[in-house]
Amino acid sequence: MKQSLNLSLFAALLFSAGVYANGFKTVGQAKMEYLFWDVYNAKLETPSGSYQFGNTPANLH
């Protein structure tokens, strides 16, 4: 019972995050590599497609 409740909660959170992020426009992105390693890939998104410090919502992934 507890496991199914946890799974249901997790699925609901994933679904709500996907719906909330839908429609965001990319403001910028960056990638850093060192030799043959990918250090990071980053992407900043906002609903309007522009960014001002302190304004929310924003997605950074």
PQR file with spaces between the fields and no chain letter, atoms N, CA, C, O and H, PARSE charges and radii, in Angstrom:
ATOM       1  N    MET     1       0.826   -1.199    0.000 -0.4000 1.5000
ATOM       2  CA   MET     1       0.000    0.000    0.000 -0.0000 2.0000
ATOM       3  C    MET     1       0.863    1.254    0.000  0.5500 1.7000
ATOM       4  O    MET     1       0.635    2.172   -0.787 -0.5500 1.4000
ATOM       5  N    LYS     2       1.862    1.289    0.890 -0.4000 1.5000
ATOM       6  CA   LYS     2       2.724    2.463    0.977 -0.0000 2.0000
ATOM       7  C    LYS     2       3.508    2.661   -0.322  0.5500 1.7000
ATOM       8  O    LYS     2       3.702    3.790   -0.773 -0.5500 1.4000
ATOM       9  H    LYS     2       2.047    0.543    1.530  0.4000 1.0000
ATOM      10  N    GLN     3       3.954    1.556   -0.914 -0.4000 1.5000
ATOM      11  CA   GLN     3       4.717    1.648   -2.152 -0.0000 2.0000
ATOM      12  C    GLN     3       3.857    2.197   -3.290  0.5500 1.7000
ATOM      13  O    GLN     3       4.334    3.006   -4.086 -0.5500 1.4000
ATOM      14  H    GLN     3       3.797    0.639   -0.547  0.4000 1.0000
ATOM      15  N    SER     4       2.609    1.774   -3.375 -0.4000 1.5000
ATOM      16  CA   SER     4       1.741    2.274   -4.438 -0.0000 2.0000
ATOM      17  C    SER     4       1.402    3.743   -4.224  0.5500 1.7000
ATOM      18  O    SER     4       1.248    4.490   -5.190 -0.5500 1.4000
ATOM      19  H    SER     4       2.221    1.117   -2.729  0.4000 1.0000
ATOM      20  N    LEU     5       1.283    4.167   -2.956 -0.4000 1.5000
ATOM      21  CA   LEU     5       1.039    5.581   -2.664 -0.0000 2.0000
ATOM      22  C    LEU     5       2.244    6.411   -3.077  0.5500 1.7000
ATOM      23  O    LEU     5       2.093    7.472   -3.682 -0.5500 1.4000
ATOM      24  H    LEU     5       1.407    3.560   -2.171  0.4000 1.0000
ATOM      25  N    ASN     6       3.441    5.929   -2.753 -0.4000 1.5000
ATOM      26  CA   ASN     6       4.660    6.642   -3.155 -0.0000 2.0000
ATOM      27  C    ASN     6       4.770    6.733   -4.671  0.5500 1.7000
ATOM      28  O    ASN     6       5.141    7.778   -5.205 -0.5500 1.4000
ATOM      29  H    ASN     6       3.563    5.066   -2.262  0.4000 1.0000
ATOM      30  N    LEU     7       4.452    5.651   -5.364 -0.4000 1.5000
ATOM      31  CA   LEU     7       4.502    5.639   -6.819 -0.0000 2.0000
ATOM      32  C    LEU     7       3.484    6.611   -7.412  0.5500 1.7000
ATOM      33  O    LEU     7       3.782    7.316   -8.375 -0.5500 1.4000
ATOM      34  H    LEU     7       4.151    4.802   -4.930  0.4000 1.0000
ATOM      35  N    SER     8       2.301    6.644   -6.842 -0.4000 1.5000
ATOM      36  CA   SER     8       1.263    7.571   -7.320 -0.0000 2.0000
ATOM      37  C    SER     8       1.683    9.014   -7.113  0.5500 1.7000
ATOM      38  O    SER     8       1.484    9.851   -7.994 -0.5500 1.4000
ATOM      39  H    SER     8       2.059    6.071   -6.059  0.4000 1.0000
ATOM      40  N    LEU     9       2.266    9.315   -5.951 -0.4000 1.5000
ATOM      41  CA   LEU     9       2.729   10.673   -5.669 -0.0000 2.0000
ATOM      42  C    LEU     9       3.848   11.072   -6.626  0.5500 1.7000
ATOM      43  O    LEU     9       3.866   12.190   -7.139 -0.5500 1.4000
ATOM      44  H    LEU     9       2.428    8.635   -5.235  0.4000 1.0000
ATOM      45  N    PHE    10       4.776   10.156   -6.860 -0.4000 1.5000
ATOM      46  CA   PHE    10       5.877   10.421   -7.772 -0.0000 2.0000
ATOM      47  C    PHE    10       5.367   10.688   -9.187  0.5500 1.7000
ATOM      48  O    PHE    10       5.828   11.618   -9.849 -0.5500 1.4000
ATOM      49  H    PHE    10       4.761    9.247   -6.442  0.4000 1.0000
ATOM      50  N    ALA    11       4.421    9.881   -9.647 -0.4000 1.5000
ATOM      51  CA   ALA    11       3.854   10.065  -10.991 -0.0000 2.0000
ATOM      52  C    ALA    11       3.127   11.403  -11.089  0.5500 1.7000
ATOM      53  O    ALA    11       3.226   12.081  -12.112 -0.5500 1.4000
ATOM      54  H    ALA    11       4.046    9.126   -9.109  0.4000 1.0000
ATOM      55  N    ALA    12       2.409   11.788  -10.057 -0.4000 1.5000
ATOM      56  CA   ALA    12       1.698   13.061  -10.065 -0.0000 2.0000
ATOM      57  C    ALA    12       2.674   14.228  -10.123  0.5500 1.7000
ATOM      58  O    ALA    12       2.435   15.206  -10.832 -0.5500 1.4000
ATOM      59  H    ALA    12       2.328   11.237   -9.226  0.4000 1.0000
ATOM      60  N    LEU    13       3.771   14.131   -9.382 -0.4000 1.5000
ATOM      61  CA   LEU    13       4.778   15.197   -9.408 -0.0000 2.0000
ATOM      62  C    LEU    13       5.444   15.303  -10.773  0.5500 1.7000
ATOM      63  O    LEU    13       5.665   16.404  -11.277 -0.5500 1.4000
ATOM      64  H    LEU    13       3.966   13.337   -8.806  0.4000 1.0000
ATOM      65  N    LEU    14       5.762   14.169  -11.368 -0.4000 1.5000
ATOM      66  CA   LEU    14       6.358   14.190  -12.706 -0.0000 2.0000
ATOM      67  C    LEU    14       5.412   14.804  -13.721  0.5500 1.7000
ATOM      68  O    LEU    14       5.826   15.615  -14.550 -0.5500 1.4000
ATOM      69  H    LEU    14       5.583   13.274  -10.959  0.4000 1.0000
ATOM      70  N    PHE    15       4.151   14.424  -13.662 -0.4000 1.5000
ATOM      71  CA   PHE    15       3.171   14.947  -14.599 -0.0000 2.0000
ATOM      72  C    PHE    15       2.993   16.445  -14.422  0.5500 1.7000
ATOM      73  O    PHE    15       2.958   17.182  -15.408 -0.5500 1.4000
ATOM      74  H    PHE    15       3.814   13.765  -12.990  0.4000 1.0000
ATOM      75  N    SER    16       2.880   16.907  -13.183 -0.4000 1.5000
ATOM      76  CA   SER    16       2.672   18.333  -12.948 -0.0000 2.0000
ATOM      77  C    SER    16       3.896   19.139  -13.366  0.5500 1.7000
ATOM      78  O    SER    16       3.752   20.251  -13.874 -0.5500 1.4000
ATOM      79  H    SER    16       2.908   16.308  -12.383  0.4000 1.0000
ATOM      80  N    ALA    17       5.093   18.605  -13.163 -0.4000 1.5000
ATOM      81  CA   ALA    17       6.302   19.313  -13.582 -0.0000 2.0000
ATOM      82  C    ALA    17       6.349   19.425  -15.098  0.5500 1.7000
ATOM      83  O    ALA    17       6.762   20.457  -15.627 -0.5500 1.4000
ATOM      84  H    ALA    17       5.211   17.702  -12.750  0.4000 1.0000
ATOM      85  N    GLY    18       5.937   18.388  -15.798 -0.4000 1.5000
ATOM      86  CA   GLY    18       5.931   18.415  -17.261 -0.0000 2.0000
ATOM      87  C    GLY    18       4.916   19.395  -17.799  0.5500 1.7000
ATOM      88  O    GLY    18       5.190   20.090  -18.777 -0.5500 1.4000
ATOM      89  H    GLY    18       5.603   17.550  -15.368  0.4000 1.0000
ATOM      90  N    VAL    19       3.760   19.466  -17.188 -0.4000 1.5000
ATOM      91  CA   VAL    19       2.726   20.404  -17.628 -0.0000 2.0000
ATOM      92  C    VAL    19       3.168   21.831  -17.356  0.5500 1.7000
ATOM      93  O    VAL    19       2.973   22.714  -18.191 -0.5500 1.4000
ATOM      94  H    VAL    19       3.537   18.901  -16.394  0.4000 1.0000
ATOM      95  N    TYR    20       3.766   22.063  -16.187 -0.4000 1.5000
ATOM      96  CA   TYR    20       4.192   23.409  -15.809 -0.0000 2.0000
ATOM      97  C    TYR    20       5.288   23.917  -16.734  0.5500 1.7000
ATOM      98  O    TYR    20       5.308   25.095  -17.091 -0.5500 1.4000
ATOM      99  H    TYR    20       3.925   21.345  -15.509  0.4000 1.0000
ATOM     100  N    ALA    21       6.206   23.026  -17.125 -0.4000 1.5000
ATOM     101  CA   ALA    21       7.334   23.422  -17.963 -0.0000 2.0000
ATOM     102  C    ALA    21       6.942   23.577  -19.426  0.5500 1.7000
ATOM     103  O    ALA    21       7.688   24.173  -20.203 -0.5500 1.4000
ATOM     104  H    ALA    21       6.190   22.069  -16.835  0.4000 1.0000
ATOM     105  N    ASN    22       5.802   23.060  -19.807 -0.4000 1.5000
ATOM     106  CA   ASN    22       5.363   23.139  -21.197 -0.0000 2.0000
ATOM     107  C    ASN    22       5.189   24.599  -21.609  0.5500 1.7000
ATOM     108  O    ASN    22       4.591   25.384  -20.873 -0.5500 1.4000
ATOM     109  H    ASN    22       5.195   22.576  -19.176  0.4000 1.0000
ATOM     110  N    GLY    23       5.699   24.960  -22.763 -0.4000 1.5000
ATOM     111  CA   GLY    23       5.541   26.315  -23.255 -0.0000 2.0000
ATOM     112  C    GLY    23       6.680   27.241  -22.889  0.5500 1.7000
ATOM     113  O    GLY    23       6.652   28.409  -23.276 -0.5500 1.4000
ATOM     114  H    GLY    23       6.185   24.322  -23.360  0.4000 1.0000
ATOM     115  N    PHE    24       7.679   26.774  -22.163 -0.4000 1.5000
ATOM     116  CA   PHE    24       8.816   27.625  -21.833 -0.0000 2.0000
ATOM     117  C    PHE    24       9.712   27.771  -23.062  0.5500 1.7000
ATOM     118  O    PHE    24       9.842   26.846  -23.863 -0.5500 1.4000
ATOM     119  H    PHE    24       7.702   25.825  -21.849  0.4000 1.0000
ATOM     120  N    LYS    25      10.322   28.942  -23.196 -0.4000 1.5000
ATOM     121  CA   LYS    25      11.207   29.210  -24.333 -0.0000 2.0000
ATOM     122  C    LYS    25      12.650   29.296  -23.834  0.5500 1.7000
ATOM     123  O    LYS    25      12.912   29.804  -22.744 -0.5500 1.4000
ATOM     124  H    LYS    25      10.216   29.693  -22.545  0.4000 1.0000
ATOM     125  N    THR    26      13.555   28.806  -24.624 -0.4000 1.5000
ATOM     126  CA   THR    26      14.964   28.800  -24.247 -0.0000 2.0000
ATOM     127  C    THR    26      15.537   30.209  -24.294  0.5500 1.7000
ATOM     128  O    THR    26      15.407   30.917  -25.293 -0.5500 1.4000
ATOM     129  H    THR    26      13.342   28.394  -25.510  0.4000 1.0000
ATOM     130  N    VAL    27      16.175   30.603  -23.191 -0.4000 1.5000
ATOM     131  CA   VAL    27      16.858   31.893  -23.108 -0.0000 2.0000
ATOM     132  C    VAL    27      18.317   31.720  -23.497  0.5500 1.7000
ATOM     133  O    VAL    27      18.874   32.533  -24.236 -0.5500 1.4000
ATOM     134  H    VAL    27      16.281   30.028  -22.380  0.4000 1.0000
ATOM     135  N    GLY    28      18.930   30.658  -22.994 -0.4000 1.5000
ATOM     136  CA   GLY    28      20.329   30.398  -23.309 -0.0000 2.0000
ATOM     137  C    GLY    28      20.694   28.982  -22.942  0.5500 1.7000
ATOM     138  O    GLY    28      19.977   28.305  -22.206 -0.5500 1.4000
ATOM     139  H    GLY    28      18.478   29.999  -22.394  0.4000 1.0000
ATOM     140  N    GLN    29      21.819   28.546  -23.467 -0.4000 1.5000
ATOM     141  CA   GLN    29      22.303   27.210  -23.147 -0.0000 2.0000
ATOM     142  C    GLN    29      23.819   27.188  -23.227  0.5500 1.7000
ATOM     143  O    GLN    29      24.430   27.998  -23.924 -0.5500 1.4000
ATOM     144  H    GLN    29      22.402   29.097  -24.066  0.4000 1.0000
ATOM     145  N    ALA    30      24.423   26.240  -22.499 -0.4000 1.5000
ATOM     146  CA   ALA    30      25.875   26.118  -22.478 -0.0000 2.0000
ATOM     147  C    ALA    30      26.251   24.661  -22.286  0.5500 1.7000
ATOM     148  O    ALA    30      25.502   23.873  -21.709 -0.5500 1.4000
ATOM     149  H    ALA    30      23.927   25.582  -21.933  0.4000 1.0000
ATOM     150  N    LYS    31      27.427   24.327  -22.783 -0.4000 1.5000
ATOM     151  CA   LYS    31      27.954   22.977  -22.623 -0.0000 2.0000
ATOM     152  C    LYS    31      29.441   23.101  -22.350  0.5500 1.7000
ATOM     153  O    LYS    31      30.142   23.867  -23.011 -0.5500 1.4000
ATOM     154  H    LYS    31      28.036   24.967  -23.252  0.4000 1.0000
ATOM     155  N    MET    32      29.921   22.340  -21.368 -0.4000 1.5000
ATOM     156  CA   MET    32      31.348   22.338  -21.072 -0.0000 2.0000
ATOM     157  C    MET    32      31.872   20.924  -21.197  0.5500 1.7000
ATOM     158  O    MET    32      31.309   19.978  -20.647 -0.5500 1.4000
ATOM     159  H    MET    32      29.352   21.718  -20.831  0.4000 1.0000
ATOM     160  N    GLU    33      32.959   20.804  -21.930 -0.4000 1.5000
ATOM     161  CA   GLU    33      33.631   19.520  -22.106 -0.0000 2.0000
ATOM     162  C    GLU    33      35.089   19.679  -21.707  0.5500 1.7000
ATOM     163  O    GLU    33      35.688   20.736  -21.907 -0.5500 1.4000
ATOM     164  H    GLU    33      33.417   21.573  -22.376  0.4000 1.0000
ATOM     165  N    TYR    34      35.646   18.630  -21.148 -0.4000 1.5000
ATOM     166  CA   TYR    34      37.070   18.588  -20.839 -0.0000 2.0000
ATOM     167  C    TYR    34      37.617   17.283  -21.386  0.5500 1.7000
ATOM     168  O    TYR    34      37.225   16.201  -20.949 -0.5500 1.4000
ATOM     169  H    TYR    34      35.159   17.772  -20.985  0.4000 1.0000
ATOM     170  N    LEU    35      38.524   17.393  -22.344 -0.4000 1.5000
ATOM     171  CA   LEU    35      39.043   16.252  -23.070 -0.0000 2.0000
ATOM     172  C    LEU    35      37.877   15.463  -23.653  0.5500 1.7000
ATOM     173  O    LEU    35      37.205   15.961  -24.556 -0.5500 1.4000
ATOM     174  H    LEU    35      38.843   18.272  -22.699  0.4000 1.0000
ATOM     175  N    PHE    36      37.615   14.265  -23.178 -0.4000 1.5000
ATOM     176  CA   PHE    36      36.503   13.485  -23.721 -0.0000 2.0000
ATOM     177  C    PHE    36      35.335   13.377  -22.741  0.5500 1.7000
ATOM     178  O    PHE    36      34.410   12.600  -22.977 -0.5500 1.4000
ATOM     179  H    PHE    36      38.161   13.860  -22.444  0.4000 1.0000
ATOM     180  N    TRP    37      35.360   14.150  -21.637 -0.4000 1.5000
ATOM     181  CA   TRP    37      34.272   14.123  -20.652 -0.0000 2.0000
ATOM     182  C    TRP    37      33.319   15.293  -20.886  0.5500 1.7000
ATOM     183  O    TRP    37      33.742   16.419  -21.146 -0.5500 1.4000
ATOM     184  H    TRP    37      36.111   14.781  -21.446  0.4000 1.0000
ATOM     185  N    ASP    38      32.041   15.003  -20.788 -0.4000 1.5000
ATOM     186  CA   ASP    38      31.050   16.076  -20.741 -0.0000 2.0000
ATOM     187  C    ASP    38      30.918   16.495  -19.290  0.5500 1.7000
ATOM     188  O    ASP    38      30.479   15.706  -18.454 -0.5500 1.4000
ATOM     189  H    ASP    38      31.697   14.088  -20.577  0.4000 1.0000
ATOM     190  N    VAL    39      31.292   17.730  -18.981 -0.4000 1.5000
ATOM     191  CA   VAL    39      31.221   18.221  -17.601 -0.0000 2.0000
ATOM     192  C    VAL    39      29.791   18.627  -17.282  0.5500 1.7000
ATOM     193  O    VAL    39      29.245   18.224  -16.255 -0.5500 1.4000
ATOM     194  H    VAL    39      31.648   18.371  -19.660  0.4000 1.0000
ATOM     195  N    TYR    40      29.180   19.423  -18.156 -0.4000 1.5000
ATOM     196  CA   TYR    40      27.777   19.763  -17.954 -0.0000 2.0000
ATOM     197  C    TYR    40      27.133   20.233  -19.244  0.5500 1.7000
ATOM     198  O    TYR    40      27.809   20.689  -20.166 -0.5500 1.4000
ATOM     199  H    TYR    40      29.624   19.750  -18.991  0.4000 1.0000
ATOM     200  N    ASN    41      25.827   20.115  -19.291 -0.4000 1.5000
ATOM     201  CA   ASN    41      24.954   20.706  -20.297 -0.0000 2.0000
ATOM     202  C    ASN    41      23.916   21.493  -19.522  0.5500 1.7000
ATOM     203  O    ASN    41      23.248   20.929  -18.656 -0.5500 1.4000
ATOM     204  H    ASN    41      25.278   19.744  -18.541  0.4000 1.0000
ATOM     205  N    ALA    42      23.761   22.767  -19.801 -0.4000 1.5000
ATOM     206  CA   ALA    42      22.801   23.592  -19.078 -0.0000 2.0000
ATOM     207  C    ALA    42      21.908   24.325  -20.059  0.5500 1.7000
ATOM     208  O    ALA    42      22.329   24.693  -21.156 -0.5500 1.4000
ATOM     209  H    ALA    42      24.304   23.226  -20.504  0.4000 1.0000
ATOM     210  N    LYS    43      20.671   24.529  -19.645 -0.4000 1.5000
ATOM     211  CA   LYS    43      19.710   25.237  -20.476 -0.0000 2.0000
ATOM     212  C    LYS    43      18.803   26.046  -19.556  0.5500 1.7000
ATOM     213  O    LYS    43      18.261   25.508  -18.591 -0.5500 1.4000
ATOM     214  H    LYS    43      20.330   24.231  -18.753  0.4000 1.0000
ATOM     215  N    LEU    44      18.637   27.328  -19.846 -0.4000 1.5000
ATOM     216  CA   LEU    44      17.763   28.196  -19.063 -0.0000 2.0000
ATOM     217  C    LEU    44      16.536   28.524  -19.891  0.5500 1.7000
ATOM     218  O    LEU    44      16.645   28.969  -21.034 -0.5500 1.4000
ATOM     219  H    LEU    44      19.078   27.765  -20.630  0.4000 1.0000
ATOM     220  N    GLU    45      15.354   28.299  -19.298 -0.4000 1.5000
ATOM     221  CA   GLU    45      14.088   28.554  -19.998 -0.0000 2.0000
ATOM     222  C    GLU    45      13.177   29.406  -19.124  0.5500 1.7000
ATOM     223  O    GLU    45      13.155   29.265  -17.902 -0.5500 1.4000
ATOM     224  H    GLU    45      15.266   27.938  -18.370  0.4000 1.0000
ATOM     225  N    THR    46      12.426   30.293  -19.772 -0.4000 1.5000
ATOM     226  CA   THR    46      11.400   31.095  -19.101 -0.0000 2.0000
ATOM     227  C    THR    46      10.150   31.108  -19.969  0.5500 1.7000
ATOM     228  O    THR    46      10.222   30.802  -21.159 -0.5500 1.4000
ATOM     229  H    THR    46      12.443   30.407  -20.766  0.4000 1.0000
ATOM     230  N    PRO    47       9.008   31.458  -19.392 -0.5600 1.5000
ATOM     231  CA   PRO    47       7.783   31.502  -20.193  0.2800 2.0000
ATOM     232  C    PRO    47       7.851   32.533  -21.330  0.5500 1.7000
ATOM     233  O    PRO    47       7.323   32.294  -22.417 -0.5500 1.4000
ATOM     234  N    SER    48       8.504   33.681  -21.078 -0.4000 1.5000
ATOM     235  CA   SER    48       8.535   34.751  -22.075 -0.0000 2.0000
ATOM     236  C    SER    48       9.690   34.633  -23.066  0.5500 1.7000
ATOM     237  O    SER    48       9.639   35.207  -24.154 -0.5500 1.4000
ATOM     238  H    SER    48       8.933   33.875  -20.196  0.4000 1.0000
ATOM     239  N    GLY    49      10.732   33.888  -22.690 -0.4000 1.5000
ATOM     240  CA   GLY    49      11.904   33.795  -23.548 -0.0000 2.0000
ATOM     241  C    GLY    49      12.958   34.839  -23.227  0.5500 1.7000
ATOM     242  O    GLY    49      13.984   34.914  -23.902 -0.5500 1.4000
ATOM     243  H    GLY    49      10.774   33.421  -21.806  0.4000 1.0000
ATOM     244  N    SER    50      12.714   35.649  -22.198 -0.4000 1.5000
ATOM     245  CA   SER    50      13.725   36.606  -21.729 -0.0000 2.0000
ATOM     246  C    SER    50      13.896   36.423  -20.223  0.5500 1.7000
ATOM     247  O    SER    50      13.009   35.888  -19.556 -0.5500 1.4000
ATOM     248  H    SER    50      11.881   35.589  -21.650  0.4000 1.0000
ATOM     249  N    TYR    51      15.036   36.867  -19.685 -0.4000 1.5000
ATOM     250  CA   TYR    51      15.344   36.630  -18.275 -0.0000 2.0000
ATOM     251  C    TYR    51      15.746   37.923  -17.600  0.5500 1.7000
ATOM     252  O    TYR    51      16.548   38.690  -18.132 -0.5500 1.4000
ATOM     253  H    TYR    51      15.756   37.301  -20.227  0.4000 1.0000
ATOM     254  N    GLN    52      15.186   38.162  -16.426 -0.4000 1.5000
ATOM     255  CA   GLN    52      15.613   39.243  -15.543 -0.0000 2.0000
ATOM     256  C    GLN    52      15.825   38.623  -14.178  0.5500 1.7000
ATOM     257  O    GLN    52      15.007   37.823  -13.723 -0.5500 1.4000
ATOM     258  H    GLN    52      14.534   37.538  -15.993  0.4000 1.0000
ATOM     259  N    PHE    53      16.915   38.984  -13.522 -0.4000 1.5000
ATOM     260  CA   PHE    53      17.253   38.403  -12.230 -0.0000 2.0000
ATOM     261  C    PHE    53      16.106   38.578  -11.239  0.5500 1.7000
ATOM     262  O    PHE    53      15.558   39.670  -11.086 -0.5500 1.4000
ATOM     263  H    PHE    53      17.580   39.633  -13.892  0.4000 1.0000
ATOM     264  N    GLY    54      15.760   37.492  -10.578 -0.4000 1.5000
ATOM     265  CA   GLY    54      14.727   37.530   -9.540 -0.0000 2.0000
ATOM     266  C    GLY    54      13.330   37.217  -10.037  0.5500 1.7000
ATOM     267  O    GLY    54      12.447   36.906   -9.238 -0.5500 1.4000
ATOM     268  H    GLY    54      16.206   36.605  -10.702  0.4000 1.0000
ATOM     269  N    ASN    55      13.114   37.294  -11.340 -0.4000 1.5000
ATOM     270  CA   ASN    55      11.782   36.958  -11.868 -0.0000 2.0000
ATOM     271  C    ASN    55      11.630   35.444  -11.940  0.5500 1.7000
ATOM     272  O    ASN    55      12.553   34.728  -12.329 -0.5500 1.4000
ATOM     273  H    ASN    55      13.831   37.547  -11.989  0.4000 1.0000
ATOM     274  N    THR    56      10.475   34.983  -11.566 -0.4000 1.5000
ATOM     275  CA   THR    56      10.185   33.555  -11.648 -0.0000 2.0000
ATOM     276  C    THR    56       8.907   33.380  -12.429  0.5500 1.7000
ATOM     277  O    THR    56       8.138   34.339  -12.500 -0.5500 1.4000
ATOM     278  H    THR    56       9.725   35.564  -11.250  0.4000 1.0000
ATOM     279  N    PRO    57       8.626   32.291  -12.993 -0.5600 1.5000
ATOM     280  CA   PRO    57       9.329   31.017  -12.952  0.2800 2.0000
ATOM     281  C    PRO    57      10.425   30.934  -13.998  0.5500 1.7000
ATOM     282  O    PRO    57      10.391   31.628  -15.014 -0.5500 1.4000
ATOM     283  N    ALA    58      11.379   30.089  -13.738 -0.4000 1.5000
ATOM     284  CA   ALA    58      12.457   29.793  -14.693 -0.0000 2.0000
ATOM     285  C    ALA    58      12.865   28.335  -14.508  0.5500 1.7000
ATOM     286  O    ALA    58      12.809   27.804  -13.399 -0.5500 1.4000
ATOM     287  H    ALA    58      11.407   29.525  -12.913  0.4000 1.0000
ATOM     288  N    ASN    59      13.269   27.702  -15.582 -0.4000 1.5000
ATOM     289  CA   ASN    59      13.759   26.319  -15.547 -0.0000 2.0000
ATOM     290  C    ASN    59      15.233   26.332  -15.901  0.5500 1.7000
ATOM     291  O    ASN    59      15.636   26.911  -16.910 -0.5500 1.4000
ATOM     292  H    ASN    59      13.314   28.133  -16.483  0.4000 1.0000
ATOM     293  N    LEU    60      16.023   25.700  -15.076 -0.4000 1.5000
ATOM     294  CA   LEU    60      17.433   25.510  -15.378 -0.0000 2.0000
ATOM     295  C    LEU    60      17.702   24.018  -15.346  0.5500 1.7000
ATOM     296  O    LEU    60      17.591   23.381  -14.298 -0.5500 1.4000
ATOM     297  H    LEU    60      15.696   25.229  -14.256  0.4000 1.0000
ATOM     298  N    HIS    61      18.055   23.466  -16.489 -0.4000 1.5000
ATOM     299  CA   HIS    61      18.376   22.038  -16.549 -0.0000 2.0000
ATOM     300  C    HIS    61      19.469   21.793  -17.518  0.5500 1.7000
ATOM     301  O    HIS    61      19.881   20.649  -17.708 -0.5500 1.4000
ATOM     302  H    HIS    61      18.145   23.984  -17.340  0.4000 1.0000
